[in-house]
Amino acid sequence: MADPAEETVAAPPPTPVAPADGASDPPLQPPADAASPEKASPPAPAPEPAPAARSRGFRLLGEDTSVHKALGGGKTADVLLWKDKKTSAVVIGGATLIWVLFKVLDYHLLTLISHVLIGVLAILFLWSKATTFIKKSPPDIPLVQIPEDLVVNVARALHNDVNRVLHLFREIAMGHDLKKFLGVIVGLWILSGVGSCCDFLTLIYIAVLMLHTVPILYDKYQDKVDHFAGRAHTGARKQYEVLDAKVLSKIPRGPVKPKKQN
């Protein structure tokens, strides 16, 4: 049996020493397994896929065709869209003057040309003779010549347009496209009605005014016009489908010839 004197007594736990006055508490160390700020932050959300391009609906000129491009671009489109305001004003003023002379004042074309040439030649002749008395140089009248390139370009443009129209009429006459046939018939019927209400000069003047007003108004209110045009197009297509099912599909047609492959 062991001696009681030899038994050791367990030492009491050490008491914490109070910090001295004015000493600050030691900083608390974060635990080793604590997550770093970068790991603690939530993961960044994945980028959302870009929304698909929405179709703007029915477009009279196509989805990617502007009014300027549809008019051919260049100076002609600038004049019709009033981007070249001086030239546009000159065209409208000249057309208005011609219409007033022939319709309001009841001038005739040959009479107008003769009177203009008489006035110009008389002024130039008197000016040239007067310079000999006042001892000044005669007027420098420029030599006006029509360039050959201009004539060739105009002839080429007319040549292409006339051939295109003749080809269209041939396709319609051959019965290849019934929709084009009906469209041309309706257009010619409307043109005949307009021609019975006004003469050719007034019709040309109205066309010039419309070319200088309709494109710029459509360019300004394109969305609204396309909205109503789309509704009209949908209604016309439904009516055409009904007409085709009841009448047009029952019209006998000739065999369609296969296209030749080169």
Steps between C-alpha positions, in 0.01 A plus 500: 500500500644830398602762747253785522779749533635400167169567325511813284218744503378631157592862451205739459455662156689824459295811549506748209714799562314826471649731241675806612325833498510667156588177319267403216350160457700275268344462156296193452650267242249348261487127505721324254210333325304825449424576137676789331295798377539384141365158583221640712359723223223340294592388148434748219186423304547360153449756222157487351481408133443790267136528397426397149441781255130569480339532165341839457206347318382581152723743308410650166863536398638190670662449838840656424413742218489872575298756307819661368624165368162414349508824300832400345727701727722780377383845397155390385412363841641812668275721287186291558563485876576875519856447619609734220240767573608746230475248218171366633355851517619573143335182370169573673509865394578411138224241484253747654602773253454268203161385625383860554619607155330214315186454710423836658631734229410253224840513334601251233835326498611616156389857573686507831822366348482751215442797731783396733744462212394835350558677830839337563631565148376861500668577835831342396497671159429846643761446771764405244423805283492736797851402606644652180365843595602494864837343411470193718566138427206303360323249726680172545238247394608150608493217253233259619548138400328188623765253618501164331519311830175658617315394186642147522405463867145625442460272198634203699263569792200532266611188316504294821167635625323444168635145476388428857146624427482300176618187681234554769225537241620185324492300824147625573380428146638144521289440811792409727401723792133559567566731795707738285230491233233612747729767645581648159134496396397684817785751460411576138133536592587752773732684259224522240263646760755760605572584135133567435493754785809701402723550201854369455674818618301514823571132555874561460483797738314291761762225462781751559329631814442149632862402437611795712247448782415129539857368553590756765167448683549124490855538629368707791201280591632166379392292800139619493468463124648150507258401778194598297654359181555168676136483605389587146738241356362231732141583406580506127680167525198339668269634232735372230507155660119491498491615136765246405315216672162584346587635154865512397589142586221377272636680192679250273863579436751374249788274600796676654816442300804391701783748520809422300808435705831619367 
